[in-house]
Amino acid sequence: MTARQYLIDTLGIVGAGAMGRGIAQIAAQAGIAVRLHDANPQAVAAAHAYLADTFAKLVAKGKLDETAANAALARVTGVHAIGELAGCGLVIEAIVENLDAKRALFRELETVVVGHCILASNTSSLSITAIAAACTDPSRVVGYHFFNPVPLMKVVEVIDGLRGDPAAGDALMDVSRRMGHTPVRAKDMPGFIVNHAGRGMNTEGLRVVGEGVASFADVDRIMREQAGFRLGPFELLDLTALDVSHPVMESIYHQFYEEPRFTPSPITGTRLAGGLLGRKSGEGFYRYANGKPQIPDEPPAPATLPARVWVSRRDPRARDAVLALAAQAGVPVDDGATPAADALLVVTPLGLDATAAALDEQLDARRVVALDTLFPLDVARRRTLMTTPATTRAARDAGHTLFAADGVPVTVIRDSTGFVAQRIVATIVNIGCDIAQRRIASPQDIDLAVTLGLGYPHGPLALGDQLGASTILTILRNIHATLGDPRYRPSPWLARRAQLGLSLTQPDATDLNEEPQ
């Protein structure tokens, strides 16, 4: 059978909303003729006016010359009937996120376009295989998931359905690059890459708050200033809006047949019902005034240093870092095997709570504080201190004073298996590893999609390598053993590579036809 040849010189778009007009913009700027259709003719006119205004602004800012802007706008033609999309080499559907509606549209499109035309869906959560099943020829149906705003979000997911022609996906990879976007390839699985990988940050952040460990603002501060993310989970949820995010959480959870790793939180369901959607409604996890979040002030650090400090020897690297801070603050160190009665007791657990760490070393829980040392204490812009339920106010305040003595802010949280950053980061890495384990996408494309699509400082696999795969494995195993929750079971991809000393970005050697490094 001769391989089908796909030629994309004219692009049809069905749906003239934010996604449709964004795709039209980048295609027109790349020299591709665009035919834009919407069931509402006024939406097409509004989209054309929007594009004219957008191109004018780009000219005013010096990002586009006037001749190129005029040419780009001239390439976008509004069409009133589906039949006018005949002759397009690619038609992208960007309509409502409803399977029945998309199937009906694809059945109609199939009667209009020529046999070498690719039919692509911009769905963010529906199965490409299920959409394609409505067609007589499902081989040319491909997922083509852009992110909003399309011109700024430079990544696009190309998703192969079970009955898809790989050459159709290859053609979309090529045209994506032509439009200035970075394409990543994925199998047809719930959430594809980005929405799948994004479950770690949001659902674990919600679980931390749901356990009464810390406030929304504290979790965001920790993830920004200690873990180095651009936004914390609740800032991100406010940006995307709960009427978008919560249904995606529920959809992915149910599509994976109630997989514990993706369990949604009643927190978002309740807030969605109350209309606390985020920035666009003026109030979400934060209130907004003139578009700016009103973040509660932090209380100042106490002013009383401990008389002396005893530091656990279980983790020599962490102990050295804590001792350096104690020396800088001028606090004497208790080196005794049995701590003195007036010593502050500092433990540095990985994946354990302060209570478990205190009991493990037979320490007086009233004087115990735990310090998160996953990220270097001398580099991070914030530190996290954790208390046991028995820790006295005096011990808590002494620990806070000690670890804030050099001017780095300290967030004090209640007892939590894995602090905040440890458990959120480990969950992010673990889900990324599981995407790789399921062969949904290549390790390279997983990290590319997450850094470009979610704005994380590193992809999940690279982040795991940076912190140490064995460290992430320890955190997850300890949380899993403590809570007994299958949500935290380590992915085989993570466990095997940690045990073998391989990079998490390393495919199986048989896939590479070479020996592992």
C-alpha positions as CSV (number, residue, x, y, z in Angstrom):
1,M,0.0,0.0,0.0
2,T,1.4,3.4,-1.0
3,A,1.9,5.8,1.9
4,R,-0.4,8.7,1.9
5,Q,1.2,12.1,1.1
6,Y,-0.1,15.1,3.1
7,L,0.4,18.6,1.8
8,I,-0.6,21.5,4.1
9,D,-0.8,24.8,2.2
10,T,-4.3,25.8,3.3
11,L,-5.5,25.5,6.8
12,G,-9.2,25.3,7.8
13,I,-10.2,26.1,11.4
14,V,-13.6,25.4,12.9
15,G,-14.2,27.5,16.0
16,A,-13.3,31.2,16.1
17,G,-12.9,31.5,19.8
18,A,-9.6,32.2,21.7
19,M,-8.0,29.0,20.5
20,G,-9.1,29.2,16.9
21,R,-8.1,32.8,16.4
22,G,-4.7,32.1,18.1
23,I,-4.0,29.2,15.7
24,A,-5.1,31.4,12.8
25,Q,-2.6,34.1,13.9
26,I,0.4,31.9,14.0
27,A,-0.5,30.1,10.8
28,A,-1.1,33.3,8.9
29,Q,2.2,34.8,10.2
30,A,3.9,31.6,8.9
31,G,2.6,32.2,5.4
32,I,-0.2,29.6,5.5
33,A,-3.6,30.5,4.0
34,V,-6.4,30.2,6.7
35,R,-10.1,29.6,6.2
36,L,-11.9,30.4,9.5
37,H,-15.4,29.0,10.2
38,D,-17.7,29.2,13.2
39,A,-21.4,28.2,13.6
40,N,-21.9,31.8,14.7
41,P,-20.9,34.2,11.8
42,Q,-20.5,37.1,14.3
43,A,-17.7,35.1,16.0
44,V,-15.8,34.9,12.7
45,A,-16.1,38.7,12.2
46,A,-15.0,39.3,15.8
47,A,-12.0,37.0,15.3
48,H,-11.0,38.9,12.2
49,A,-11.3,42.2,14.0
50,Y,-9.2,40.8,16.9
51,L,-6.5,39.6,14.5
52,A,-6.4,43.0,12.8
53,D,-6.0,44.7,16.2
54,T,-3.3,42.1,17.3
55,F,-1.2,42.6,14.1
56,A,-1.5,46.4,14.5
57,K,-0.2,46.1,18.1
58,L,2.7,43.9,17.0
59,V,3.6,46.6,14.4
60,A,3.4,49.4,17.0
61,K,5.7,47.4,19.3
62,G,8.2,46.8,16.5
63,K,7.7,43.0,16.5
64,L,6.2,42.8,13.0
65,D,6.6,45.1,10.0
66,E,3.5,46.6,8.5
67,T,3.8,44.8,5.2
68,A,4.1,41.4,6.9
69,A,1.1,42.3,9.1
70,N,-1.1,43.2,6.2
71,A,-0.1,40.1,4.3
72,A,-0.8,37.9,7.4
73,L,-4.3,39.4,7.9
74,A,-5.0,39.0,4.2
75,R,-4.3,35.3,4.5
76,V,-7.2,34.8,7.0
77,T,-10.6,34.4,5.2
78,G,-13.8,33.9,7.1
79,V,-16.1,31.3,5.6
80,H,-19.8,30.8,6.3
81,A,-20.3,27.2,5.4
82,I,-18.4,24.0,6.2
83,G,-18.4,23.2,2.5
84,E,-16.0,26.1,1.9
85,L,-13.3,24.1,3.7
86,A,-13.0,21.8,0.8
87,G,-9.5,21.9,-0.6
88,C,-7.8,22.4,2.8
89,G,-4.8,20.2,3.5
90,L,-5.6,20.4,7.3
91,V,-8.7,21.3,9.2
92,I,-8.4,21.9,13.0
93,E,-11.4,21.6,15.2
94,A,-11.5,24.1,18.1
95,I,-15.1,23.9,19.3
96,V,-16.7,23.0,22.6
97,E,-15.1,20.2,24.7
98,N,-17.9,17.7,24.0
99,L,-17.4,14.3,22.5
100,D,-20.7,14.1,20.7
101,A,-20.3,17.6,19.2
102,K,-16.8,16.8,18.0
103,R,-17.9,13.5,16.4
104,A,-20.7,15.1,14.6
105,L,-18.4,17.8,13.2
106,F,-15.8,15.3,12.1
107,R,-18.5,13.2,10.3
108,E,-19.6,16.3,8.5
109,L,-16.0,17.3,7.6
110,E,-15.3,13.9,6.2
111,T,-18.0,14.4,3.5
112,V,-16.4,17.8,2.5
113,V,-12.7,17.5,2.4
114,V,-10.4,15.5,0.1
115,G,-8.8,12.2,1.1
116,H,-5.4,13.7,1.8
117,C,-6.7,16.3,4.2
118,I,-5.8,15.8,7.9
119,L,-8.6,16.3,10.4
120,A,-7.2,17.5,13.7
121,S,-8.8,18.1,17.1
122,N,-7.6,20.7,19.6
123,T,-9.2,18.7,22.5
124,S,-7.4,19.0,25.8
125,S,-8.9,15.9,27.5
126,L,-11.0,13.8,25.1
127,S,-9.8,10.6,23.4
128,I,-8.6,11.1,19.9
129,T,-9.4,7.5,19.1
130,A,-13.0,8.0,20.3
131,I,-13.4,11.1,18.1
132,A,-11.9,9.3,15.1
133,A,-14.3,6.4,15.6
134,A,-17.1,8.5,14.1
135,C,-15.2,8.7,10.8
136,T,-15.2,6.3,7.9
137,D,-11.4,6.9,7.6
138,P,-10.0,7.3,11.2
139,S,-6.5,7.1,10.0
140,R,-6.2,10.8,9.2
141,V,-7.6,12.0,12.5
142,V,-4.9,13.4,14.8
143,G,-4.9,15.2,18.1
144,Y,-3.4,18.7,17.9
145,H,-3.5,20.3,21.3
146,F,-2.4,23.9,21.5
147,F,-2.3,26.0,24.7
148,N,-3.8,29.3,25.4
149,P,-2.6,31.9,24.5
150,V,-1.5,30.1,21.4
151,P,1.0,32.8,20.1
152,L,2.8,32.8,23.5
153,M,2.7,29.2,24.5
154,K,5.2,27.7,22.1
155,V,4.4,24.0,22.6
156,V,1.8,21.9,20.9
157,E,1.0,18.2,21.5
158,V,0.6,15.9,18.5
159,I,-1.5,12.9,19.5
160,D,-1.7,9.6,17.6
161,G,-5.0,7.8,17.8
162,L,-5.0,4.0,17.9
163,R,-6.0,3.8,14.2
164,G,-4.1,7.0,13.1
165,D,-1.7,7.2,10.2
166,P,1.8,8.1,11.7
167,A,2.5,10.1,8.5
168,A,-0.4,12.4,9.4
169,G,1.2,13.1,12.8
170,D,4.6,13.6,11.1
171,A,3.0,16.2,8.9
172,L,1.7,18.1,11.9
173,M,5.1,17.9,13.5
174,D,6.5,19.6,10.4
175,V,3.8,22.3,10.1
176,S,4.1,23.1,13.9
177,R,7.8,24.0,13.4
178,R,6.9,26.0,10.4
179,M,4.5,28.0,12.6
180,G,7.3,28.6,15.2
181,H,6.0,26.1,17.8
182,T,7.8,23.1,19.4
183,P,5.8,19.9,18.8
184,V,5.9,17.0,21.2
185,R,4.5,13.5,20.2
186,A,2.1,11.5,22.5
187,K,0.0,8.5,22.5
188,D,-3.7,8.8,23.0
189,M,-4.0,8.7,26.8
190,P,-6.0,10.9,29.2
191,G,-4.4,14.3,29.6
192,F,-1.8,13.5,26.9
193,I,1.5,14.9,28.4
194,V,0.9,18.4,29.9
195,N,-2.4,17.9,31.6
196,H,-1.3,14.5,32.7
197,A,1.9,15.7,34.2
198,G,0.2,18.7,35.8
199,R,-1.7,16.5,38.2
200,G,1.3,16.4,40.5
201,M,1.6,20.0,41.5
202,N,-2.1,20.9,41.8
203,T,-3.6,17.7,43.4
204,E,-0.7,17.4,45.9
205,G,-0.9,21.1,46.9
206,L,-4.6,20.7,47.5
207,R,-3.9,17.6,49.6
208,V,-1.4,19.5,51.7
209,V,-3.9,22.2,52.5
210,G,-6.7,19.6,52.9
211,E,-4.6,17.9,55.7
212,G,-4.4,21.2,57.6
213,V,-0.6,21.4,57.1
214,A,-0.3,24.9,55.7
215,S,-2.3,27.7,54.1
216,F,-2.7,28.3,50.4
217,A,-0.3,31.3,50.5
218,D,2.3,29.3,52.5
219,V,2.2,26.4,50.0
220,D,2.7,28.9,47.1
221,R,5.6,30.7,48.9
222,I,7.3,27.4,49.5
223,M,7.0,26.2,45.9
224,R,8.2,29.5,44.5
225,E,10.9,30.5,46.9
226,Q,12.2,27.1,48.2
227,A,11.5,24.8,45.2
228,G,12.1,27.5,42.5
229,F,8.8,27.3,40.6
230,R,7.5,30.4,38.9
231,L,4.0,29.9,40.4
232,G,2.7,27.9,43.3
233,P,-0.2,25.5,42.8
234,F,-2.9,28.0,44.0
235,E,-1.5,30.9,41.9
236,L,-1.6,28.5,38.9
237,L,-5.2,27.4,39.7
238,D,-6.3,31.0,40.0
239,L,-4.7,31.8,36.6
240,T,-6.3,28.9,34.7
241,A,-9.6,29.2,36.6
242,L,-11.4,26.5,38.5
243,D,-14.2,26.2,35.9
244,V,-11.4,24.9,33.6
245,S,-9.1,23.1,36.0
246,H,-11.6,21.2,38.2
247,P,-13.4,19.4,35.4
248,V,-10.0,18.4,33.9
249,M,-9.0,17.0,37.3
250,E,-12.2,15.0,37.5
251,S,-12.0,13.9,33.9
252,I,-8.4,12.6,34.1
253,Y,-9.1,10.8,37.4
254,H,-12.2,9.0,36.0
255,Q,-10.6,8.2,32.6
256,F,-7.8,6.5,34.5
257,Y,-10.4,4.5,36.4
258,E,-9.9,6.3,39.8
259,E,-6.1,6.1,39.8
260,P,-5.1,7.3,43.3
261,R,-2.3,9.5,41.9
262,F,-4.9,11.7,40.3
263,T,-7.5,12.0,43.0
264,P,-9.2,15.4,42.9
265,S,-9.9,17.5,46.1
266,P,-13.3,18.5,47.5
267,I,-11.6,21.9,48.1
268,T,-11.8,22.8,44.4
269,G,-15.3,21.4,44.0
270,T,-16.7,23.5,46.8
271,R,-14.9,26.7,45.6
272,L,-16.1,26.1,42.1
273,A,-19.7,25.8,43.4
274,G,-19.3,29.1,45.2
275,G,-18.1,30.9,42.1
276,L,-14.5,31.5,43.4
277,L,-13.0,30.8,40.1
278,G,-9.8,32.8,40.2
279,R,-8.5,35.9,38.6
280,K,-11.3,36.2,36.1
281,S,-14.0,36.3,38.8
282,G,-11.9,38.6,41.1
283,E,-11.6,36.0,43.8
284,G,-10.2,32.5,43.9
285,F,-7.7,31.2,46.4
286,Y,-6.7,34.9,46.6
287,R,-8.7,38.1,46.3
288,Y,-7.7,40.3,43.4
289,A,-7.6,44.1,43.3
290,N,-6.7,45.7,39.9
291,G,-5.6,42.3,38.8
292,K,-3.1,41.8,41.6
293,P,-3.5,39.1,44.3
294,Q,-4.0,40.3,47.8
295,I,-1.5,38.0,49.6
296,P,-1.6,38.0,53.5
297,D,1.5,39.3,55.2
298,E,3.8,36.9,57.0
299,P,4.4,37.4,60.7
300,P,7.9,38.4,61.6
301,A,10.4,35.8,62.9
302,P,10.6,35.6,66.7
303,A,13.7,37.0,68.4
304,T,14.8,34.2,70.8
305,L,17.6,31.9,69.7
306,P,17.9,28.4,71.4
307,A,20.5,27.9,74.1
308,R,22.0,25.2,72.1
309,V,21.1,22.9,69.2
310,W,21.3,19.2,68.7
311,V,21.2,17.9,65.1
312,S,20.4,14.4,63.9
313,R,23.2,12.4,62.4
314,R,21.0,10.3,60.1
315,D,21.8,12.4,57.1
316,P,25.4,13.8,57.2
317,R,24.9,16.2,54.3
318,A,21.9,17.7,55.9
319,R,23.6,17.8,59.3
320,D,26.5,19.8,57.9
321,A,24.2,22.3,56.3
322,V,22.3,22.8,59.6
323,L,25.5,23.1,61.6
324,A,26.7,25.8,59.2
325,L,23.6,27.8,59.9
326,A,23.9,27.3,63.7
327,A,27.5,28.5,63.5
328,Q,26.5,31.5,61.5
329,A,23.9,32.4,64.1
330,G,26.3,31.8,67.0
331,V,24.3,29.0,68.6
332,P,26.4,26.4,70.4
333,V,26.1,22.8,69.1
334,D,25.3,19.9,71.4
335,D,27.3,16.9,70.1
336,G,26.3,14.4,72.8
337,A,24.7,11.1,71.9
338,T,22.0,12.0,74.3
339,P,20.8,15.6,73.9
340,A,21.1,18.1,76.8
341,A,17.8,19.1,78.5
342,D,17.9,22.6,77.1
343,A,18.9,21.7,73.5
344,L,16.6,22.3,70.5
345,L,16.4,19.0,68.7
346,V,16.6,19.3,64.9
347,V,15.8,16.4,62.5
348,T,16.0,16.4,58.7
349,P,13.7,13.6,57.4
350,L,13.0,12.6,53.8
351,G,9.4,11.6,53.3
352,L,8.7,11.2,57.0
353,D,6.9,13.5,59.4
354,A,8.5,15.1,62.4
355,T,6.7,12.7,64.7
356,A,8.1,9.6,63.0
357,A,11.6,11.1,62.9
358,A,11.4,11.9,66.6
359,L,10.2,8.5,67.6
360,D,12.8,6.8,65.3
361,E,15.6,8.5,67.3
362,Q,13.9,8.3,70.7
363,L,13.8,12.1,71.0
364,D,11.6,14.3,73.2
365,A,9.0,15.3,70.8
366,R,8.3,18.5,72.8
367,R,11.6,19.9,71.7
368,V,11.7,18.6,68.1
369,V,11.6,20.6,65.0
370,A,12.2,19.2,61.5
371,L,13.9,21.2,58.7
372,D,13.4,20.4,55.0
373,T,16.9,20.1,53.4
374,L,15.8,18.7,49.9
375,F,16.9,22.0,48.3
376,P,20.3,23.5,49.4
377,L,19.8,25.7,52.5
378,D,22.4,28.2,51.4
379,V,20.7,28.8,48.0
380,A,17.0,28.5,48.5
381,R,15.1,31.8,49.2
382,R,12.9,30.2,51.8
383,R,13.2,27.4,54.4
384,T,10.4,25.2,55.8
385,L,10.3,24.2,59.4
386,M,7.9,21.5,60.7
387,T,6.7,20.7,64.2
388,T,5.3,17.6,65.9
389,P,1.9,17.9,67.6
390,A,3.8,17.9,70.9
391,T,6.4,20.6,70.0
392,T,6.2,23.5,72.4
393,R,5.7,27.1,71.2
394,A,9.1,27.9,72.7
395,A,10.8,25.2,70.7
396,R,9.0,26.2,67.6
397,D,9.9,29.8,68.0
398,A,13.5,29.0,68.8
399,G,13.8,26.9,65.6
400,H,12.2,29.7,63.6
401,T,14.6,32.3,65.0
402,L,17.6,30.1,64.3
403,F,16.8,29.3,60.7
404,A,15.8,32.8,59.8
405,A,18.8,34.4,61.5
406,D,20.6,35.0,58.2
407,G,17.5,36.9,56.8
408,V,16.0,34.0,54.8
409,P,12.3,33.7,55.5
410,V,11.0,30.6,57.2
411,T,7.6,29.0,56.8
412,V,6.5,27.0,59.8
413,I,4.1,24.1,59.0
414,R,2.2,21.5,60.9
415,D,3.4,17.9,60.8
416,S,3.4,16.4,57.3
417,T,4.9,13.3,55.7
418,G,7.4,14.9,53.4
419,F,7.0,18.5,54.4
420,V,5.5,20.5,51.4
421,A,8.2,20.8,48.7
422,Q,9.3,17.2,49.2
423,R,5.9,15.7,48.6
424,I,4.8,18.0,45.8
425,V,8.1,17.7,43.9
426,A,8.3,13.9,44.4
427,T,4.7,13.6,43.1
428,I,5.6,15.7,40.0
429,V,8.7,13.5,39.3
430,N,6.8,10.3,39.9
431,I,4.0,11.1,37.5
432,G,6.5,12.2,34.9
433,C,8.3,8.9,35.4
434,D,5.0,7.0,35.0
435,I,4.2,8.8,31.7
436,A,7.6,7.5,30.5
437,Q,7.0,4.1,31.9
438,R,3.6,3.9,30.0
439,R,5.5,5.0,26.8
440,I,3.0,7.8,26.3
441,A,5.8,10.0,25.2
442,S,9.6,10.0,25.0
443,P,11.6,11.3,28.0
444,Q,12.8,14.2,26.0
445,D,9.2,15.2,24.9
446,I,7.9,14.8,28.5
447,D,10.4,17.3,29.8
448,L,10.0,19.6,26.8
449,A,6.2,19.6,27.1
450,V,6.2,20.4,30.8
451,T,8.8,23.1,30.7
452,L,7.1,24.9,27.8
453,G,3.5,24.0,28.7
454,L,3.6,24.5,32.4
455,G,6.5,26.8,32.9
456,Y,8.3,24.6,35.4
457,P,12.0,25.3,36.0
458,H,12.8,21.8,34.8
459,G,10.9,18.9,33.3
460,P,9.9,16.2,35.8
461,L,12.6,13.8,34.7
462,A,15.4,16.4,34.7
463,L,14.2,17.7,38.1
464,G,14.4,14.1,39.5
465,D,18.0,13.8,38.2
466,Q,18.9,17.2,39.7
467,L,17.7,16.2,43.2
468,G,18.7,12.6,42.8
469,A,16.5,9.7,41.7
470,S,17.4,7.7,44.8
471,T,16.4,10.7,47.0
472,I,13.0,11.0,45.3
473,L,12.6,7.2,45.6
474,T,13.3,7.4,49.4
475,I,10.8,10.3,49.9
476,L,8.0,8.3,48.1
477,R,8.7,5.0,49.8
478,N,8.7,6.7,53.2
479,I,5.4,8.5,52.5
480,H,3.9,5.4,51.1
481,A,5.0,3.3,54.1
482,T,3.8,5.9,56.6
483,L,0.4,6.6,55.0
484,G,-0.3,3.3,53.2
485,D,-1.8,5.4,50.3
486,P,-1.1,3.9,46.8
487,R,-1.0,7.5,45.5
488,Y,2.6,7.5,46.6
489,R,3.8,4.2,45.2
490,P,6.9,4.8,43.2
491,S,6.8,4.3,39.4
492,P,8.9,1.4,38.2
493,W,10.7,3.8,35.9
494,L,11.9,5.7,38.9
495,A,12.7,2.7,41.1
496,R,14.7,0.8,38.4
497,R,16.7,3.8,37.3
498,A,17.5,4.8,40.9
499,Q,18.6,1.3,41.7
500,L,20.8,1.1,38.5
501,G,22.2,4.6,38.8
502,L,20.7,5.7,35.5
503,S,19.3,9.1,34.5
504,L,15.6,9.3,34.6
505,T,15.8,10.7,31.0
506,Q,17.5,7.5,29.9
507,P,15.3,5.3,27.7
508,D,15.8,1.5,27.9
509,A,19.1,0.6,26.3
510,T,17.3,-1.7,23.9
511,D,15.3,1.2,22.7
512,L,18.5,3.1,21.9
513,N,20.3,0.1,20.5
514,E,23.3,1.0,22.7
515,E,24.7,0.3,26.2
516,P,23.4,2.5,29.1
517,Q,25.9,5.2,30.2
